[in-house]
């Protein structure tokens, strides 16, 4: 059976890009990032969320929490 799925990177990019001034709850972002941290392409994620200041701030917080694996 063929089933299209999102990559871990695309899923987290979607969650981060959904953040805005009316909805900036990181409670659903941080656990997903922690669970999938080895599967996420972190440079690609940062590039794709660069236009959204809330997503950039969340990405910065994830870096400070040491969620991305060391390079």
PDB file as gemmi writes it, atoms N, CA and C in Angstrom:
CRYST1    1.000    1.000    1.000  90.00  90.00  90.00 P 1                      
ATOM      1  N   UNK A   1       0.838  -1.157   0.000  1.00  0.00           N  
ATOM      2  CA  UNK A   1       0.000   0.000   0.000  1.00  0.00           C  
ATOM      3  C   UNK A   1       0.897   1.238   0.000  1.00  0.00           C  
ATOM      4  N   UNK A   2       0.663   2.167  -0.900  1.00  0.00           N  
ATOM      5  CA  UNK A   2       1.417   3.409  -0.977  1.00  0.00           C  
ATOM      6  C   UNK A   2       0.729   4.445  -0.116  1.00  0.00           C  
ATOM      7  N   UNK A   3       1.510   5.103   0.746  1.00  0.00           N  
ATOM      8  CA  UNK A   3       0.920   6.085   1.642  1.00  0.00           C  
ATOM      9  C   UNK A   3       1.850   7.295   1.748  1.00  0.00           C  
ATOM     10  N   UNK A   4       1.400   8.462   1.307  1.00  0.00           N  
ATOM     11  CA  UNK A   4       2.262   9.647   1.431  1.00  0.00           C  
ATOM     12  C   UNK A   4       2.325  10.121   2.883  1.00  0.00           C  
ATOM     13  N   UNK A   5       3.514  10.467   3.318  1.00  0.00           N  
ATOM     14  CA  UNK A   5       3.702  10.958   4.686  1.00  0.00           C  
ATOM     15  C   UNK A   5       4.640  12.161   4.653  1.00  0.00           C  
ATOM     16  N   UNK A   6       4.560  12.976   5.675  1.00  0.00           N  
ATOM     17  CA  UNK A   6       5.472  14.104   5.816  1.00  0.00           C  
ATOM     18  C   UNK A   6       6.765  13.639   6.468  1.00  0.00           C  
ATOM     19  N   UNK A   7       7.860  14.278   6.085  1.00  0.00           N  
ATOM     20  CA  UNK A   7       9.106  14.002   6.799  1.00  0.00           C  
ATOM     21  C   UNK A   7       9.030  14.691   8.154  1.00  0.00           C  
ATOM     22  N   UNK A   8       9.888  14.288   9.061  1.00  0.00           N  
ATOM     23  CA  UNK A   8       9.925  14.905  10.388  1.00  0.00           C  
ATOM     24  C   UNK A   8      10.237  16.396  10.268  1.00  0.00           C  
ATOM     25  N   UNK A   9      11.117  16.751   9.349  1.00  0.00           N  
ATOM     26  CA  UNK A   9      11.465  18.156   9.139  1.00  0.00           C  
ATOM     27  C   UNK A   9      10.254  18.944   8.675  1.00  0.00           C  
ATOM     28  N   UNK A  10       9.536  18.431   7.683  1.00  0.00           N  
ATOM     29  CA  UNK A  10       8.364  19.136   7.165  1.00  0.00           C  
ATOM     30  C   UNK A  10       7.277  19.287   8.222  1.00  0.00           C  
ATOM     31  N   UNK A  11       7.109  18.276   9.053  1.00  0.00           N  
ATOM     32  CA  UNK A  11       6.098  18.351  10.102  1.00  0.00           C  
ATOM     33  C   UNK A  11       6.436  19.451  11.112  1.00  0.00           C  
ATOM     34  N   UNK A  12       7.704  19.503  11.539  1.00  0.00           N  
ATOM     35  CA  UNK A  12       8.088  20.525  12.512  1.00  0.00           C  
ATOM     36  C   UNK A  12       8.084  21.913  11.882  1.00  0.00           C  
ATOM     37  N   UNK A  13       8.469  22.025  10.622  1.00  0.00           N  
ATOM     38  CA  UNK A  13       8.387  23.311   9.915  1.00  0.00           C  
ATOM     39  C   UNK A  13       6.938  23.788   9.892  1.00  0.00           C  
ATOM     40  N   UNK A  14       6.008  22.899   9.630  1.00  0.00           N  
ATOM     41  CA  UNK A  14       4.586  23.265   9.609  1.00  0.00           C  
ATOM     42  C   UNK A  14       4.124  23.744  10.980  1.00  0.00           C  
ATOM     43  N   UNK A  15       4.535  23.036  12.023  1.00  0.00           N  
ATOM     44  CA  UNK A  15       4.156  23.448  13.380  1.00  0.00           C  
ATOM     45  C   UNK A  15       4.750  24.814  13.729  1.00  0.00           C  
ATOM     46  N   UNK A  16       6.005  25.027  13.373  1.00  0.00           N  
ATOM     47  CA  UNK A  16       6.649  26.296  13.693  1.00  0.00           C  
ATOM     48  C   UNK A  16       6.052  27.446  12.883  1.00  0.00           C  
ATOM     49  N   UNK A  17       5.771  27.201  11.616  1.00  0.00           N  
ATOM     50  CA  UNK A  17       5.207  28.266  10.778  1.00  0.00           C  
ATOM     51  C   UNK A  17       3.765  28.598  11.147  1.00  0.00           C  
ATOM     52  N   UNK A  18       3.121  27.744  11.902  1.00  0.00           N  
ATOM     53  CA  UNK A  18       1.762  28.041  12.373  1.00  0.00           C  
ATOM     54  C   UNK A  18       1.763  28.986  13.569  1.00  0.00           C  
ATOM     55  N   UNK A  19       2.920  29.204  14.184  1.00  0.00           N  
ATOM     56  CA  UNK A  19       3.006  30.111  15.328  1.00  0.00           C  
ATOM     57  C   UNK A  19       2.820  31.555  14.865  1.00  0.00           C  
ATOM     58  N   UNK A  20       2.037  32.309  15.620  1.00  0.00           N  
ATOM     59  CA  UNK A  20       1.834  33.731  15.333  1.00  0.00           C  
ATOM     60  C   UNK A  20       1.473  34.447  16.624  1.00  0.00           C  
ATOM     61  N   UNK A  21       1.166  35.735  16.524  1.00  0.00           N  
ATOM     62  CA  UNK A  21       0.905  36.513  17.733  1.00  0.00           C  
ATOM     63  C   UNK A  21      -0.361  36.067  18.462  1.00  0.00           C  
ATOM     64  N   UNK A  22      -1.248  35.371  17.780  1.00  0.00           N  
ATOM     65  CA  UNK A  22      -2.477  34.889  18.411  1.00  0.00           C  
ATOM     66  C   UNK A  22      -2.354  33.457  18.924  1.00  0.00           C  
ATOM     67  N   UNK A  23      -1.372  32.741  18.408  1.00  0.00           N  
ATOM     68  CA  UNK A  23      -1.170  31.346  18.819  1.00  0.00           C  
ATOM     69  C   UNK A  23       0.332  31.081  18.871  1.00  0.00           C  
ATOM     70  N   UNK A  24       0.899  31.243  20.042  1.00  0.00           N  
ATOM     71  CA  UNK A  24       2.338  31.032  20.208  1.00  0.00           C  
ATOM     72  C   UNK A  24       2.579  30.061  21.364  1.00  0.00           C  
ATOM     73  N   UNK A  25       1.896  28.936  21.318  1.00  0.00           N  
ATOM     74  CA  UNK A  25       1.993  27.925  22.359  1.00  0.00           C  
ATOM     75  C   UNK A  25       3.036  26.882  21.945  1.00  0.00           C  
ATOM     76  N   UNK A  26       4.121  26.827  22.681  1.00  0.00           N  
ATOM     77  CA  UNK A  26       5.197  25.891  22.346  1.00  0.00           C  
ATOM     78  C   UNK A  26       4.993  24.506  22.953  1.00  0.00           C  
ATOM     79  N   UNK A  27       3.886  24.318  23.662  1.00  0.00           N  
ATOM     80  CA  UNK A  27       3.625  23.035  24.316  1.00  0.00           C  
ATOM     81  C   UNK A  27       3.507  21.889  23.327  1.00  0.00           C  
ATOM     82  N   UNK A  28       3.112  22.167  22.096  1.00  0.00           N  
ATOM     83  CA  UNK A  28       3.019  21.089  21.112  1.00  0.00           C  
ATOM     84  C   UNK A  28       4.272  20.991  20.251  1.00  0.00           C  
ATOM     85  N   UNK A  29       5.119  22.006  20.278  1.00  0.00           N  
ATOM     86  CA  UNK A  29       6.313  22.028  19.436  1.00  0.00           C  
ATOM     87  C   UNK A  29       7.496  21.325  20.106  1.00  0.00           C  
ATOM     88  N   UNK A  30       7.750  21.640  21.353  1.00  0.00           N  
ATOM     89  CA  UNK A  30       8.937  21.122  22.041  1.00  0.00           C  
ATOM     90  C   UNK A  30       8.942  19.592  22.150  1.00  0.00           C  
ATOM     91  N   UNK A  31       7.834  18.946  22.552  1.00  0.00           N  
ATOM     92  CA  UNK A  31       7.871  17.473  22.627  1.00  0.00           C  
ATOM     93  C   UNK A  31       8.102  16.801  21.271  1.00  0.00           C  
ATOM     94  N   UNK A  32       7.532  17.362  20.218  1.00  0.00           N  
ATOM     95  CA  UNK A  32       7.739  16.792  18.879  1.00  0.00           C  
ATOM     96  C   UNK A  32       9.194  16.938  18.470  1.00  0.00           C  
ATOM     97  N   UNK A  33       9.760  18.121  18.704  1.00  0.00           N  
ATOM     98  CA  UNK A  33      11.167  18.349  18.356  1.00  0.00           C  
ATOM     99  C   UNK A  33      12.082  17.408  19.127  1.00  0.00           C  
ATOM    100  N   UNK A  34      11.790  17.202  20.396  1.00  0.00           N  
ATOM    101  CA  UNK A  34      12.619  16.291  21.208  1.00  0.00           C  
ATOM    102  C   UNK A  34      12.490  14.844  20.727  1.00  0.00           C  
ATOM    103  N   UNK A  35      11.277  14.438  20.399  1.00  0.00           N  
ATOM    104  CA  UNK A  35      11.063  13.048  19.984  1.00  0.00           C  
ATOM    105  C   UNK A  35      11.700  12.737  18.631  1.00  0.00           C  
ATOM    106  N   UNK A  36      11.739  13.731  17.744  1.00  0.00           N  
ATOM    107  CA  UNK A  36      12.215  13.496  16.374  1.00  0.00           C  
ATOM    108  C   UNK A  36      13.548  14.166  16.082  1.00  0.00           C  
ATOM    109  N   UNK A  37      14.271  14.586  17.092  1.00  0.00           N  
ATOM    110  CA  UNK A  37      15.455  15.423  16.902  1.00  0.00           C  
ATOM    111  C   UNK A  37      16.508  14.840  15.970  1.00  0.00           C  
ATOM    112  N   UNK A  38      16.708  13.526  15.970  1.00  0.00           N  
ATOM    113  CA  UNK A  38      17.709  12.914  15.093  1.00  0.00           C  
ATOM    114  C   UNK A  38      17.231  12.821  13.650  1.00  0.00           C  
ATOM    115  N   UNK A  39      15.929  12.908  13.430  1.00  0.00           N  
ATOM    116  CA  UNK A  39      15.373  12.776  12.089  1.00  0.00           C  
ATOM    117  C   UNK A  39      15.157  14.118  11.387  1.00  0.00           C  
ATOM    118  N   UNK A  40      15.365  15.209  12.103  1.00  0.00           N  
ATOM    119  CA  UNK A  40      15.096  16.537  11.559  1.00  0.00           C  
ATOM    120  C   UNK A  40      16.359  17.101  10.927  1.00  0.00           C  
ATOM    121  N   UNK A  41      16.198  17.668   9.754  1.00  0.00           N  
ATOM    122  CA  UNK A  41      17.281  18.384   9.079  1.00  0.00           C  
ATOM    123  C   UNK A  41      17.259  19.813   9.611  1.00  0.00           C  
ATOM    124  N   UNK A  42      18.046  20.088  10.648  1.00  0.00           N  
ATOM    125  CA  UNK A  42      17.984  21.367  11.360  1.00  0.00           C  
ATOM    126  C   UNK A  42      18.366  22.560  10.493  1.00  0.00           C  
ATOM    127  N   UNK A  43      19.409  22.492   9.659  1.00  0.00           N  
ATOM    128  CA  UNK A  43      19.699  23.645   8.791  1.00  0.00           C  
ATOM    129  C   UNK A  43      18.546  23.953   7.821  1.00  0.00           C  
ATOM    130  N   UNK A  44      17.945  22.909   7.261  1.00  0.00           N  
ATOM    131  CA  UNK A  44      16.800  23.114   6.355  1.00  0.00           C  
ATOM    132  C   UNK A  44      15.628  23.727   7.113  1.00  0.00           C  
ATOM    133  N   UNK A  45      15.376  23.256   8.329  1.00  0.00           N  
ATOM    134  CA  UNK A  45      14.292  23.788   9.143  1.00  0.00           C  
ATOM    135  C   UNK A  45      14.496  25.283   9.390  1.00  0.00           C  
ATOM    136  N   UNK A  46      15.708  25.667   9.794  1.00  0.00           N  
ATOM    137  CA  UNK A  46      15.981  27.085  10.070  1.00  0.00           C  
ATOM    138  C   UNK A  46      15.796  27.947   8.824  1.00  0.00           C  
ATOM    139  N   UNK A  47      16.183  27.410   7.683  1.00  0.00           N  
ATOM    140  CA  UNK A  47      16.024  28.141   6.419  1.00  0.00           C  
ATOM    141  C   UNK A  47      14.550  28.337   6.072  1.00  0.00           C  
ATOM    142  N   UNK A  48      13.739  27.315   6.294  1.00  0.00           N  
ATOM    143  CA  UNK A  48      12.332  27.375   5.905  1.00  0.00           C  
ATOM    144  C   UNK A  48      11.457  28.189   6.858  1.00  0.00           C  
ATOM    145  N   UNK A  49      11.929  28.432   8.083  1.00  0.00           N  
ATOM    146  CA  UNK A  49      11.135  29.217   9.027  1.00  0.00           C  
ATOM    147  C   UNK A  49      11.675  30.640   9.193  1.00  0.00           C  
ATOM    148  N   UNK A  50      12.696  30.996   8.426  1.00  0.00           N  
ATOM    149  CA  UNK A  50      13.371  32.286   8.595  1.00  0.00           C  
ATOM    150  C   UNK A  50      12.437  33.483   8.419  1.00  0.00           C  
ATOM    151  N   UNK A  51      11.355  33.331   7.691  1.00  0.00           N  
ATOM    152  CA  UNK A  51      10.431  34.451   7.441  1.00  0.00           C  
ATOM    153  C   UNK A  51       9.497  34.710   8.623  1.00  0.00           C  
ATOM    154  N   UNK A  52       9.343  33.730   9.528  1.00  0.00           N  
ATOM    155  CA  UNK A  52       8.399  33.833  10.637  1.00  0.00           C  
ATOM    156  C   UNK A  52       9.158  34.096  11.935  1.00  0.00           C  
ATOM    157  N   UNK A  53       9.031  35.307  12.465  1.00  0.00           N  
ATOM    158  CA  UNK A  53       9.777  35.669  13.675  1.00  0.00           C  
ATOM    159  C   UNK A  53       9.443  34.780  14.866  1.00  0.00           C  
ATOM    160  N   UNK A  54       8.200  34.337  14.968  1.00  0.00           N  
ATOM    161  CA  UNK A  54       7.816  33.463  16.079  1.00  0.00           C  
ATOM    162  C   UNK A  54       8.482  32.095  15.940  1.00  0.00           C  
ATOM    163  N   UNK A  55       8.566  31.586  14.727  1.00  0.00           N  
ATOM    164  CA  UNK A  55       9.227  30.313  14.482  1.00  0.00           C  
ATOM    165  C   UNK A  55      10.729  30.419  14.730  1.00  0.00           C  
ATOM    166  N   UNK A  56      11.322  31.551  14.349  1.00  0.00           N  
ATOM    167  CA  UNK A  56      12.753  31.763  14.604  1.00  0.00           C  
ATOM    168  C   UNK A  56      13.012  31.796  16.110  1.00  0.00           C  
ATOM    169  N   UNK A  57      12.140  32.466  16.853  1.00  0.00           N  
ATOM    170  CA  UNK A  57      12.285  32.512  18.310  1.00  0.00           C  
ATOM    171  C   UNK A  57      12.148  31.109  18.917  1.00  0.00           C  
ATOM    172  N   UNK A  58      11.211  30.324  18.415  1.00  0.00           N  
ATOM    173  CA  UNK A  58      11.041  28.954  18.909  1.00  0.00           C  
ATOM    174  C   UNK A  58      12.266  28.108  18.565  1.00  0.00           C  
ATOM    175  N   UNK A  59      12.812  28.298  17.374  1.00  0.00           N  
ATOM    176  CA  UNK A  59      14.019  27.579  16.975  1.00  0.00           C  
ATOM    177  C   UNK A  59      15.189  27.954  17.881  1.00  0.00           C  
ATOM    178  N   UNK A  60      15.295  29.238  18.215  1.00  0.00           N  
ATOM    179  CA  UNK A  60      16.329  29.698  19.138  1.00  0.00           C  
ATOM    180  C   UNK A  60      16.159  29.027  20.504  1.00  0.00           C  
ATOM    181  N   UNK A  61      14.920  28.956  20.980  1.00  0.00           N  
ATOM    182  CA  UNK A  61      14.652  28.304  22.261  1.00  0.00           C  
ATOM    183  C   UNK A  61      15.030  26.826  22.217  1.00  0.00           C  
ATOM    184  N   UNK A  62      14.709  26.151  21.130  1.00  0.00           N  
ATOM    185  CA  UNK A  62      15.082  24.739  20.990  1.00  0.00           C  
ATOM    186  C   UNK A  62      16.603  24.580  21.021  1.00  0.00           C  
ATOM    187  N   UNK A  63      17.318  25.517  20.383  1.00  0.00           N  
ATOM    188  CA  UNK A  63      18.783  25.477  20.443  1.00  0.00           C  
ATOM    189  C   UNK A  63      19.273  25.659  21.874  1.00  0.00           C  
ATOM    190  N   UNK A  64      18.683  26.611  22.593  1.00  0.00           N  
ATOM    191  CA  UNK A  64      19.093  26.872  23.976  1.00  0.00           C  
ATOM    192  C   UNK A  64      18.792  25.672  24.886  1.00  0.00           C  
ATOM    193  N   UNK A  65      17.728  24.934  24.573  1.00  0.00           N  
ATOM    194  CA  UNK A  65      17.381  23.729  25.331  1.00  0.00           C  
ATOM    195  C   UNK A  65      18.181  22.516  24.899  1.00  0.00           C  
ATOM    196  N   UNK A  66      19.064  22.707  23.922  1.00  0.00           N  
ATOM    197  CA  UNK A  66      19.928  21.664  23.376  1.00  0.00           C  
ATOM    198  C   UNK A  66      19.130  20.507  22.784  1.00  0.00           C  
ATOM    199  N   UNK A  67      18.041  20.842  22.104  1.00  0.00           N  
ATOM    200  CA  UNK A  67      17.227  19.808  21.454  1.00  0.00           C  
ATOM    201  C   UNK A  67      17.911  19.290  20.196  1.00  0.00           C  
ATOM    202  N   UNK A  68      18.428  20.157  19.308  1.00  0.00           N  
ATOM    203  CA  UNK A  68      19.136  19.596  18.144  1.00  0.00           C  
ATOM    204  C   UNK A  68      20.384  18.848  18.590  1.00  0.00           C  
ATOM    205  N   UNK A  69      20.651  17.709  17.989  1.00  0.00           N  
ATOM    206  CA  UNK A  69      21.845  16.956  18.394  1.00  0.00           C  
ATOM    207  C   UNK A  69      23.112  17.738  18.041  1.00  0.00           C  
ATOM    208  N   UNK A  70      24.169  17.555  18.806  1.00  0.00           N  
ATOM    209  CA  UNK A  70      25.420  18.255  18.498  1.00  0.00           C  
ATOM    210  C   UNK A  70      25.953  17.837  17.129  1.00  0.00           C  
ATOM    211  N   UNK A  71      26.537  18.786  16.432  1.00  0.00           N  
ATOM    212  CA  UNK A  71      27.053  18.479  15.080  1.00  0.00           C  
ATOM    213  C   UNK A  71      28.465  18.003  15.124  1.00  0.00           C  
TER     214      UNK A  71                                                      
END                                                                             
